[in-house]
């Protein structure tokens, strides 16, 4: 048997390759598909089948390009009519033999109406030993059920309950769990940082599986979550097909003059360190380090925006950033400026700095000044002892649609966990004309002075 788990950097996405004999099936391939072809070549096998668990929202699936390059057949769910322009539609109970293995489709709605999981059996063994659960069941979490609106929230959550408690868990504690996402994905909130799990282990440790009744589960889990801006565009592309990307990095080095000329017409993302950005950055640029691109780029901006990068790292790091963006549908990358601040200053151009205040100084200041405290943490991060004077809570992922809650005539002090998100929010708000101050060290530092 051949098996590979492919972890997509920057997206917290897992895809899988499984096969036997000469043939391989790929589950939920990412957009840049060359890695699957290389893995297949390395073991002298061929990719013959592609399975999708559902229409993905957070990344562009690579099924069409992989199928065109390999001749593989794509299988998609026939339990929801999404007007796909590709794929062979299958239903619950569909079986496919690959050598001495058999994949069986299990309709597991809840995250989406058409969601499919795929159980894996060995020849002549009645019990499955592995299951690909897509966005239905994660390690420590479950897939969100709010994509069909609040009016369908209870219905979708009930469907998820049935899928997990009545279809997946009864397969047996021994069954290996292979979910489509890990920690950091926008499709879940509380995933565990583990590389592997089983249905039995999830029954013991997953907090969402500790309910004895359907009603209790629905009451706990059925709630609306923040939906990143770019999700709807991903849904469209994953039905109609996105442009192929190949495996070549198309990335131009920009000059200072080019950046200066175009910076008002593009989004210039500064991927350097937080400290470097605060100390000096190109005016109008947005702080967004590599590790936060997948979490916040698509929450702040739309994929059709033209973007460029300011970096001071290695070119290889810029190539990683390039693929992070392309996997999310941000295809209009005009280039990057290496050694950005050094080159910018050498050309005798001004840099900007962000205003900051220490957590200790903020605590003293807040006793006597008029201001707004903008808390951009998620609701589940907030504790009762945290500062709340003049507070406006807007998670960073929904800041773009909540600007009406902020008074431009007042100074904004921005708080997050450690200062990273606050720096991103501050740079975004400065571009829009707000007067901002970053609370350095964030709530972690503030709590030391309570």
Secondary structure as UniProt FT lines:
FT   STRAND          2..8
FT   TURN            9..12
FT   STRAND          13..20
FT   TURN            21..22
FT   STRAND          23..27
FT   HELIX           34..42
FT   TURN            43..44
FT   STRAND          46..51
FT   HELIX           63..70
FT   STRAND          73..77
FT   STRAND          88..90
FT   TURN            92..93
FT   STRAND          95..98
FT   TURN            99..100
FT   STRAND          101..107
FT   TURN            113..114
FT   STRAND          116..122
FT   TURN            123..124
FT   STRAND          130..134
FT   TURN            135..136
FT   TURN            147..148
FT   HELIX           150..152
FT   HELIX           153..161
FT   HELIX           162..168
FT   HELIX           169..171
FT   TURN            173..174
FT   STRAND          176..179
FT   TURN            183..184
FT   TURN            186..187
FT   HELIX           199..205
FT   HELIX           207..209
FT   HELIX           214..221
FT   TURN            229..230
FT   HELIX           231..240
FT   TURN            246..247
FT   HELIX           256..262
FT   TURN            263..265
FT   STRAND          267..270
FT   HELIX           274..279
FT   STRAND          281..282
FT   TURN            283..284
FT   STRAND          286..287
FT   HELIX           290..292
FT   HELIX           293..300
FT   TURN            303..304
FT   STRAND          307..310
FT   HELIX           315..327
FT   TURN            328..329
FT   STRAND          333..337
FT   TURN            338..339
FT   HELIX           340..346
FT   TURN            347..348
FT   STRAND          351..352
FT   STRAND          356..358
FT   HELIX           359..365
FT   TURN            366..368
FT   STRAND          372..375
FT   HELIX           379..381
FT   TURN            384..385
FT   TURN            389..390
FT   STRAND          391..393
FT   HELIX           396..401
FT   HELIX           403..405
FT   TURN            408..409
FT   STRAND          412..415
FT   HELIX           420..431
FT   TURN            432..433
FT   STRAND          436..440
FT   HELIX           442..446
FT   HELIX           447..449
//
